Each structure stands twice: as structure tokens, then as C-alpha cells.
Amino acid sequence: MLPTVDTYEELEAIVSDETVLRPAALDLCDQMGLVGLALRRFDDGTLPVYALGGDMVLKLYPRLRVAEAIREARVLSHLWGQLPLPTPRLIATDEYVNGWRFVLMSRLPGRSVAEAWPMLTAADQDRIVTESAEALAALHAMAWKPLTDIVGPSEWSSFLRRQRASVLERHRLTGVTEPWLSRIPGFLDSVPLPASGELALLHTEFMLDHLTIDMRGGRRLTGLFDFEPAMIGDPAYDFASVGLFVSRGDPRRLRRFYEAYGRDPHDPDQLLAYALLHVYSDLPFYLRELPVPPEPRLDALAELWFGTKG
């Protein structure tokens, strides 16, 4: 029912085609005995994801991204009930057809914090920063060795070398222009990154979009989701996402995050280096969404986005 998808071009073509995807999702629900439940496609995301009934989520992965399906299912099982914030409970996962795989998980209550953020008071926002930092600290404290057969990279230093070797090509593809583009290699050469040492289970896309909140009553966080890109590596790698998508260039908010997490601030240059080396780095998007220094200097950009002074 679903065609084989072996390239990102094929995935892009099918991911918005509900005439193909929805019948397949309904067929899969029938096979699992989940007949008659409302099925609603979520608007965002690079993969087909559906709300099923009122309390489940069905996520579909083509053969091209089967490793992510296996990884997400395994991490969900590992984290269930272990963090101060709820994470989705794994209900079922298996192969479907033509290389496709699915993950069925529980749905977290509430709405996206990114969507709710403008409606929150300053006190609510500060509390969310504190609660999210405590959750990330707990994630980083989790045992990760039981996941090494599924979650990589196998060696952090090798991952950094690969990302560094392809950095210009990847940033050209995202539309980075001069003078920023030509300044990236020199900046990265000037920033020492740990080749080994402290490792942790990383979310890698720790952002308000992946946190949920109950807007009733105390407006508390209700969960953390999206573990398909999880990795094992330097905890600072997750703080790149924190600076870009949680504190968003606000030094007071970032200080609060560090205090709740329980550590001293990272070097801003190191976090910008990780942001540039990140698997999903999108510098043009960051430059549109975040403060930009008067002159196009990467060290100034690092201080604006990841500094805690001011």
C-alpha cells in the first residue's frame, strides 16, 4: 500500500500525499485492532505522524529512516517513567510494508510550549525554563550504555571529525551566504571541542516545540517528546539547542537554565561550534529568528546567542 522510499526526494514527494498515506495508516490501525478511532494528521514534521483517538500517536518511517524508528522505540522504552517530565510510552513498533516501519506511542497531554509561549506570563515562562532544565539534567544523568547497540555515534571524536569535514558543503546546501560561510572553518579551528570524556544520552533537538504544557490550572509542563534523533555524546551538544530554541538569545533566561540544570555555563564559542556542526544545523534560520551583531563576526554571534552576561 505504501511505495518503497529510498531517497529524500521520494520522501519529500510522498510525505504530503494523504491520498497514499492516510489509507495506509488506516490499514495499519485495522491490523492492530484499533478500528473506528479518529485519525488526524499533525501539520508539522518531516515524517507522517497521526493523532490516533484521544491518547495515542502513530508515526510512520520509510526504509530510508528505519534506523530512526528503531532508535526512537528503544529510547522511549528506556526512558519510560525515569524523568521528572513524562515521555511517551511505547505501545507497539514493527515493520509494515515495503520497508516502512511504525511506532505507536501514548500521546502527551497539553499543547506545544512553543505554541503556548506568547500566552504565558513572565513567571510562567521562568518556571518552564526551570522545569525543562531539570528534565534535561535528568536525561543527561541517565544510564546510556544499555543503548549503545542502537544509539550512536560509536565514537564522539569520529562524529565531530565527520561533521567538520563536511561543514562547508552542508552549510552551502542550507543557503548560508558570505561573509558568514567563509568564516566558519576558521572559527571552528579556533574552538577546542572535547574528543572524549563525559558522555550522556542526548535529545539533540531540545526545544520548546518538543515540550508540552497544560494551559489549565498551574500551567505546568506535561512532557518531552521526539527522540528519533537521540545520540550519545557531549552534553554541551544539547545546550546548543537550548540557546537557539529555549533561551533564544536571552542571557537571563539562559542563566536560569544553567542554574536549574546545576552547572556553570559553557563557553559560548563552544556552543556555537556545536550549533554549526549539528546534524540539523540551519544557520540562515537562526539568523532570521535570533539577534544578530552589527558586524558579521562568529565570536560576536556566539556571545549573543549563548552568553550569560547582561
NUMIGU-117979 format. One line per 5 residues: number of its first residue (from 1); for each residue x, y, z of C-alpha. Coordinates in Angstrom, 3 decimals. Example, Ala and Ser with C-alpha at 12.3 -4.5 7.8 and 13.67 -1.06 7.14 Angstrom:
2
1	12.300/-4.500/7.800 | 13.670/-1.060/7.140
***
This chain:
310
1	0.000/0.000/0.000 | 2.915/2.337/0.680 | 5.614/2.645/-2.001 | 9.258/1.952/-1.294 | 11.081/5.155/-0.380
6	14.862/5.095/-0.794 | 15.760/8.759/-1.316 | 14.933/12.032/0.386 | 13.420/13.275/-2.867 | 10.987/10.340/-2.829
11	10.222/11.003/0.841 | 9.520/14.671/0.161 | 7.154/13.709/-2.640 | 5.119/11.301/-0.545 | 5.160/12.952/2.874
16	2.394/15.393/1.922 | 0.336/12.933/-0.147 | -2.532/11.974/2.141 | -4.241/10.071/-0.656 | -1.485/7.478/-0.189
21	-0.562/7.904/3.474 | -3.965/8.036/5.136 | -5.300/4.740/3.683 | -2.067/3.081/4.767 | -2.367/4.487/8.295
26	-5.973/3.284/8.497 | -4.964/-0.167/7.226 | -2.232/-0.342/9.853 | -4.719/0.621/12.575 | -7.052/-2.121/11.383
31	-4.227/-4.661/11.571 | -3.590/-3.645/15.185 | -7.284/-3.916/16.072 | -7.646/-0.156/16.520 | -10.762/0.166/14.426
36	-13.023/3.199/14.456 | -10.671/5.589/16.246 | -10.339/9.114/14.896 | -7.165/9.581/12.867 | -5.807/13.105/12.404
41	-2.539/14.060/10.711 | -0.314/16.525/12.548 | 0.553/19.525/10.384 | 4.291/19.735/11.039 | 7.179/17.284/10.906
46	9.256/15.634/8.197 | 7.585/12.238/8.745 | 3.895/11.252/8.681 | 2.600/11.467/12.260 | -1.035/10.962/13.277
51	-3.077/11.512/16.412 | -4.997/8.286/16.952 | -8.049/8.537/19.141 | -7.502/10.908/22.034 | -4.429/9.386/23.626
56	-2.151/7.765/21.025 | 0.278/8.853/18.310 | 1.173/6.806/15.221 | 4.450/7.630/13.486 | 5.478/6.178/10.110
61	9.080/5.796/8.911 | 10.139/4.815/5.367 | 13.001/2.371/4.788 | 15.290/5.370/4.339 | 14.778/6.204/8.034
66	14.154/2.837/9.644 | 17.143/3.298/11.963 | 15.355/6.285/13.490 | 12.231/4.202/14.129 | 14.241/1.543/15.925
71	16.149/4.173/17.872 | 13.060/6.096/18.955 | 11.257/2.957/20.115 | 14.265/1.793/22.100 | 14.863/5.183/23.744
76	11.183/5.524/24.659 | 11.298/2.137/26.380 | 14.491/3.122/28.195 | 13.125/6.467/29.432 | 9.583/5.465/30.416
81	8.914/6.683/33.967 | 12.530/7.718/34.564 | 12.475/11.507/34.055 | 10.812/14.295/36.062 | 8.783/15.024/32.911
86	6.662/12.317/31.275 | 7.834/10.907/27.953 | 5.615/8.959/25.546 | 5.021/5.320/26.442 | 5.892/2.862/23.701
91	2.786/0.833/22.814 | 3.892/-1.047/19.701 | 6.526/-0.992/16.967 | 7.102/-3.261/13.989 | 7.645/-3.477/10.252
96	4.745/-2.611/7.966 | 5.196/-2.918/4.173 | 7.854/-2.118/1.566 | 10.452/-1.266/4.182 | 8.187/1.060/6.173
101	8.138/0.808/9.948 | 5.856/2.304/12.583 | 5.972/3.391/16.202 | 2.741/3.623/18.197 | 3.109/5.603/21.400
106	1.000/7.333/24.003 | 0.152/10.973/23.426 | 1.317/13.542/25.956 | -1.440/15.803/27.312 | -1.483/19.506/26.604
111	-0.109/21.563/23.757 | 3.292/22.557/22.432 | 5.120/25.031/24.657 | 6.277/26.890/21.523 | 2.643/27.433/20.564
116	1.638/28.431/24.098 | 4.662/30.636/24.843 | 3.135/34.023/23.825 | 0.167/33.333/26.117 | 2.328/32.647/29.192
121	3.189/35.208/31.843 | 6.820/36.019/32.591 | 6.537/33.936/35.771 | 5.124/31.006/33.784 | 7.966/31.274/31.273
126	10.586/31.302/34.022 | 9.036/28.223/35.614 | 9.039/26.434/32.261 | 12.740/27.224/31.817 | 13.456/25.793/35.278
131	11.394/22.630/34.761 | 12.858/21.994/31.325 | 16.422/22.400/32.641 | 15.725/19.906/35.423 | 14.397/17.456/32.831
136	17.473/17.830/30.623 | 19.764/17.333/33.619 | 17.897/14.120/34.473 | 18.159/12.933/30.863 | 21.900/13.548/30.852
141	22.224/11.634/34.132 | 20.508/8.542/32.709 | 22.484/5.363/32.080 | 23.283/5.262/28.365 | 25.424/2.161/27.936
146	22.394/-0.159/27.513 | 21.568/1.829/24.349 | 24.928/1.737/22.583 | 23.881/-1.060/20.218 | 21.183/1.240/18.783
151	22.100/4.838/19.665 | 25.356/6.303/18.343 | 27.753/7.579/17.391 | 30.105/4.784/18.358 | 32.853/7.327/18.947
156	32.193/11.020/19.613 | 35.525/12.233/18.229 | 34.892/10.451/14.915 | 31.469/12.051/14.674 | 32.999/15.507/15.185
161	35.631/14.855/12.512 | 32.969/13.787/10.006 | 30.840/16.830/10.718 | 33.852/19.123/10.468 | 34.950/17.602/7.140
166	31.543/18.244/5.526 | 30.674/21.519/7.257 | 31.028/23.867/4.280 | 29.066/21.622/1.923 | 26.235/21.216/4.426
171	26.003/24.941/5.124 | 26.026/25.794/1.422 | 23.058/23.458/0.988 | 21.100/25.294/3.708 | 21.746/28.619/1.965
176	24.486/30.175/4.101 | 25.990/33.108/2.197 | 29.051/35.296/2.518 | 30.603/36.608/4.613 | 29.354/34.008/7.120
181	30.186/30.933/5.042 | 33.903/31.526/4.562 | 34.354/32.390/8.248 | 33.031/29.066/9.545 | 36.206/26.953/9.047
186	38.480/29.442/10.800 | 36.077/29.801/13.689 | 35.808/26.036/14.139 | 39.595/25.716/14.008 | 39.833/28.175/16.901
191	37.416/26.321/19.205 | 38.613/23.194/21.028 | 35.899/20.560/21.400 | 36.185/17.511/23.662 | 37.088/14.401/21.689
196	36.140/12.190/24.610 | 35.334/12.402/28.307 | 31.903/12.998/29.784 | 29.188/11.435/27.637 | 25.427/11.459/28.059
201	22.210/10.433/26.378 | 21.314/13.462/24.255 | 17.937/14.597/22.981 | 19.739/16.714/20.296 | 16.665/18.847/19.499
206	15.777/20.135/22.951 | 13.388/22.980/22.160 | 10.049/24.440/23.170 | 8.426/22.674/20.219 | 9.180/19.296/21.823
211	7.833/20.170/25.269 | 4.140/20.074/26.155 | 2.196/22.126/28.672 | -1.207/22.006/30.343 | -2.660/25.502/29.955
216	-5.204/24.905/32.698 | -4.523/25.475/36.370 | -0.839/25.808/37.144 | 0.323/25.741/33.522 | 2.900/23.041/34.197
221	4.961/21.071/31.736 | 3.380/17.742/30.840 | 6.079/16.063/28.799 | 9.062/15.844/26.460 | 8.891/14.028/23.117
226	10.638/13.371/19.775 | 13.531/11.034/20.500 | 14.183/9.770/16.969 | 17.409/11.861/16.657 | 18.757/10.845/20.100
231	22.531/10.419/20.372 | 25.211/9.608/22.916 | 27.763/12.405/23.190 | 28.978/15.558/24.864 | 26.156/17.129/26.963
236	27.170/20.543/25.604 | 25.744/19.468/22.226 | 22.243/19.699/23.735 | 22.964/23.172/25.099 | 23.360/24.441/21.546
241	19.655/23.703/21.041 | 18.844/25.252/24.423 | 20.466/28.549/23.430 | 18.859/28.579/19.999 | 15.357/27.409/20.860
246	14.740/27.870/24.597 | 16.618/30.970/25.788 | 16.751/32.406/22.234 | 19.468/34.943/22.921 | 18.152/35.993/26.339
251	21.144/35.822/28.750 | 18.964/35.997/31.877 | 16.883/33.054/30.711 | 19.990/31.047/29.820 | 21.499/31.771/33.252
256	18.309/30.492/34.829 | 18.513/27.334/32.732 | 22.098/26.648/33.821 | 21.239/27.255/37.486 | 18.302/24.832/37.363
261	20.376/22.286/35.437 | 23.078/22.563/38.095 | 26.234/23.510/36.216 | 28.366/26.510/35.262 | 27.783/27.996/31.796
266	29.528/26.503/28.791 | 31.892/28.581/26.699 | 29.687/30.432/24.146 | 32.173/29.742/21.335 | 31.958/26.015/22.056
271	28.160/26.082/21.838 | 28.199/27.987/18.548 | 30.690/25.443/17.220 | 28.268/22.666/18.157 | 25.400/24.612/16.577
276	27.398/24.811/13.331 | 28.375/21.129/13.475 | 24.900/19.961/14.464 | 23.316/17.311/12.263 | 20.334/19.618/11.600
281	22.159/22.959/11.614 | 20.307/25.747/9.790 | 22.260/28.967/10.190 | 20.048/31.054/7.839 | 17.023/30.202/10.000
286	18.890/31.128/13.194 | 19.984/34.437/11.670 | 16.372/35.263/10.818 | 14.975/34.268/14.209 | 17.630/35.450/16.680
291	19.547/38.676/17.411 | 22.422/39.425/15.034 | 25.538/41.513/15.862 | 26.239/44.750/13.962 | 29.189/43.101/12.191
296	29.156/39.534/10.816 | 31.569/38.020/13.349 | 31.016/34.497/14.625 | 32.548/35.216/18.028 | 30.053/38.057/18.487
301	27.267/35.756/17.345 | 28.333/33.185/19.940 | 28.147/35.728/22.742 | 24.732/36.994/21.601 | 23.164/33.537/21.395
306	24.995/31.626/24.110 | 26.359/34.221/26.524 | 25.012/34.636/30.048 | 26.212/38.186/30.776 | 23.885/41.137/30.606
***
